[in-house]
Amino acid sequence: MDNMTIDKNRAVPPEEYADLRKALTLISGKWKLEILWLLYHRTHRFGELRKTIPGITQHMLTRQLRELEADGLVTRTVFAEVPPRVEYSMTEATKALEPTIMALMAWWQQFGKAAQGGTQPEE
């Protein structure tokens, strides 16, 4: 799409938002954005992530981290120690998501409560 001005009164063909769908597929998942947010702040070990994210199971954390690593959003470093130490950190691709994540946080601050049925945002 060359022009970002969108006519709001027309049908939108799927190929027009294909790139958006692809991008959302990489970061969608119940825990992926939370994992990326934690890694944005610093490198974490698996156990630290598990303790920091309430409600995530070991299986799901492993799955989400593997998907993020396969998609190039997380790097996994294994240290040859006994016991083995594994650390996860963000990649340059993840660092480039910072403005998007910050925009989501700003959106939540302004509209989140209203979106959950709370008070209306102030204009």
C-alpha positions as a Markdown table, in Angstrom:
| # | Residue | x | y | z |
|---|---|---|---|---|
| 1 | Met | 0.0 | 0.0 | 0.0 |
| 2 | Asp | 1.8 | 3.1 | -1.2 |
| 3 | Asn | -0.6 | 5.7 | 0.3 |
| 4 | Met | -1.4 | 5.3 | 4.0 |
| 5 | Thr | -4.6 | 7.3 | 3.5 |
| 6 | Ile | -7.4 | 4.8 | 3.6 |
| 7 | Asp | -11.0 | 5.3 | 2.3 |
| 8 | Lys | -13.1 | 4.1 | 5.2 |
| 9 | Asn | -16.2 | 3.4 | 3.1 |
| 10 | Arg | -14.8 | 0.6 | 0.9 |
| 11 | Ala | -14.2 | -3.1 | 1.1 |
| 12 | Val | -10.7 | -4.0 | 2.1 |
| 13 | Pro | -9.2 | -6.9 | 0.2 |
| 14 | Pro | -7.1 | -9.4 | 2.2 |
| 15 | Glu | -4.0 | -8.8 | 0.2 |
| 16 | Glu | -4.1 | -5.1 | 1.4 |
| 17 | Tyr | -3.6 | -6.1 | 5.0 |
| 18 | Ala | -1.5 | -9.2 | 4.4 |
| 19 | Asp | 1.7 | -7.6 | 5.9 |
| 20 | Leu | -0.3 | -6.6 | 9.1 |
| 21 | Arg | -1.5 | -10.2 | 9.4 |
| 22 | Lys | 2.0 | -11.6 | 9.0 |
| 23 | Ala | 3.4 | -9.1 | 11.6 |
| 24 | Leu | 0.6 | -9.9 | 14.1 |
| 25 | Thr | 1.2 | -13.6 | 13.7 |
| 26 | Leu | 4.8 | -13.2 | 14.9 |
| 27 | Ile | 3.9 | -11.4 | 18.1 |
| 28 | Ser | 0.4 | -12.9 | 18.8 |
| 29 | Gly | -0.1 | -15.3 | 21.6 |
| 30 | Lys | -1.1 | -14.9 | 25.2 |
| 31 | Trp | 2.4 | -14.4 | 26.5 |
| 32 | Lys | 4.6 | -13.3 | 23.7 |
| 33 | Leu | 4.3 | -9.5 | 24.2 |
| 34 | Glu | 4.9 | -9.9 | 27.9 |
| 35 | Ile | 8.0 | -12.0 | 27.3 |
| 36 | Leu | 9.3 | -9.4 | 24.8 |
| 37 | Trp | 8.6 | -6.6 | 27.2 |
| 38 | Leu | 10.6 | -8.3 | 29.9 |
| 39 | Leu | 13.5 | -9.1 | 27.6 |
| 40 | Tyr | 13.4 | -5.4 | 26.4 |
| 41 | His | 14.5 | -4.5 | 29.9 |
| 42 | Arg | 17.2 | -7.1 | 30.3 |
| 43 | Thr | 18.4 | -10.6 | 29.5 |
| 44 | His | 16.5 | -13.2 | 31.5 |
| 45 | Arg | 17.1 | -16.8 | 32.4 |
| 46 | Phe | 14.2 | -19.3 | 31.9 |
| 47 | Gly | 13.4 | -19.6 | 35.6 |
| 48 | Glu | 13.3 | -15.8 | 36.0 |
| 49 | Leu | 10.8 | -15.5 | 33.2 |
| 50 | Arg | 8.7 | -18.3 | 34.7 |
| 51 | Lys | 8.6 | -16.6 | 38.1 |
| 52 | Thr | 8.0 | -13.2 | 36.7 |
| 53 | Ile | 5.0 | -14.0 | 34.5 |
| 54 | Pro | 2.1 | -15.1 | 36.7 |
| 55 | Gly | 0.0 | -17.9 | 35.3 |
| 56 | Ile | 2.3 | -19.2 | 32.6 |
| 57 | Thr | 3.2 | -22.8 | 32.6 |
| 58 | Gln | 6.6 | -24.2 | 32.0 |
| 59 | His | 5.3 | -25.9 | 28.8 |
| 60 | Met | 3.8 | -22.7 | 27.5 |
| 61 | Leu | 6.8 | -20.6 | 28.3 |
| 62 | Thr | 9.1 | -23.1 | 26.5 |
| 63 | Arg | 6.7 | -23.1 | 23.5 |
| 64 | Gln | 6.5 | -19.3 | 23.3 |
| 65 | Leu | 10.2 | -18.9 | 23.6 |
| 66 | Arg | 10.9 | -21.5 | 20.9 |
| 67 | Glu | 8.4 | -19.7 | 18.5 |
| 68 | Leu | 10.0 | -16.3 | 19.3 |
| 69 | Glu | 13.5 | -17.7 | 18.7 |
| 70 | Ala | 12.4 | -19.4 | 15.4 |
| 71 | Asp | 11.0 | -16.1 | 14.2 |
| 72 | Gly | 14.2 | -14.2 | 15.0 |
| 73 | Leu | 12.7 | -12.1 | 17.9 |
| 74 | Val | 14.6 | -13.8 | 20.8 |
| 75 | Thr | 18.1 | -15.2 | 21.1 |
| 76 | Arg | 18.9 | -18.2 | 23.3 |
| 77 | Thr | 22.4 | -18.5 | 24.7 |
| 78 | Val | 23.4 | -21.8 | 26.4 |
| 79 | Phe | 26.4 | -21.7 | 28.7 |
| 80 | Ala | 28.5 | -24.8 | 29.1 |
| 81 | Glu | 28.2 | -25.0 | 32.8 |
| 82 | Val | 27.0 | -27.6 | 35.3 |
| 83 | Pro | 24.1 | -27.2 | 35.7 |
| 84 | Pro | 23.5 | -25.7 | 32.2 |
| 85 | Arg | 22.6 | -22.0 | 32.2 |
| 86 | Val | 20.4 | -20.7 | 29.4 |
| 87 | Glu | 19.7 | -17.0 | 28.9 |
| 88 | Tyr | 17.2 | -15.3 | 26.6 |
| 89 | Ser | 17.6 | -11.8 | 25.1 |
| 90 | Met | 16.1 | -9.7 | 22.5 |
| 91 | Thr | 17.3 | -9.3 | 19.0 |
| 92 | Glu | 17.6 | -6.1 | 16.9 |
| 93 | Ala | 14.2 | -7.0 | 15.4 |
| 94 | Thr | 12.7 | -6.9 | 18.9 |
| 95 | Lys | 14.3 | -3.6 | 19.7 |
| 96 | Ala | 12.6 | -2.2 | 16.6 |
| 97 | Leu | 9.3 | -3.0 | 18.2 |
| 98 | Glu | 9.8 | -0.5 | 21.0 |
| 99 | Pro | 7.7 | 2.3 | 19.5 |
| 100 | Thr | 4.9 | -0.1 | 18.9 |
| 101 | Ile | 5.0 | -1.5 | 22.4 |
| 102 | Met | 5.2 | 2.1 | 23.9 |
| 103 | Ala | 2.2 | 3.1 | 21.7 |
| 104 | Leu | 0.2 | 0.1 | 23.0 |
| 105 | Met | 1.0 | 1.2 | 26.6 |
| 106 | Ala | -0.1 | 4.8 | 25.8 |
| 107 | Trp | -3.2 | 3.5 | 24.2 |
| 108 | Trp | -4.0 | 1.4 | 27.3 |
| 109 | Gln | -3.4 | 4.4 | 29.6 |
| 110 | Gln | -5.9 | 6.5 | 27.6 |
| 111 | Phe | -8.5 | 3.9 | 26.5 |
| 112 | Gly | -7.9 | 0.6 | 28.3 |
| 113 | Lys | -10.5 | 1.1 | 31.1 |
| 114 | Ala | -13.2 | 2.1 | 28.6 |
| 115 | Ala | -12.3 | -0.9 | 26.5 |
| 116 | Gln | -12.9 | -3.2 | 29.5 |
| 117 | Gly | -16.3 | -1.5 | 30.2 |
| 118 | Gly | -15.0 | 1.0 | 32.7 |
| 119 | Thr | -15.1 | 4.8 | 32.5 |
| 120 | Gln | -14.9 | 6.7 | 29.2 |
| 121 | Pro | -11.6 | 8.3 | 28.3 |
| 122 | Glu | -11.3 | 12.0 | 28.7 |
| 123 | Glu | -11.2 | 14.0 | 25.5 |
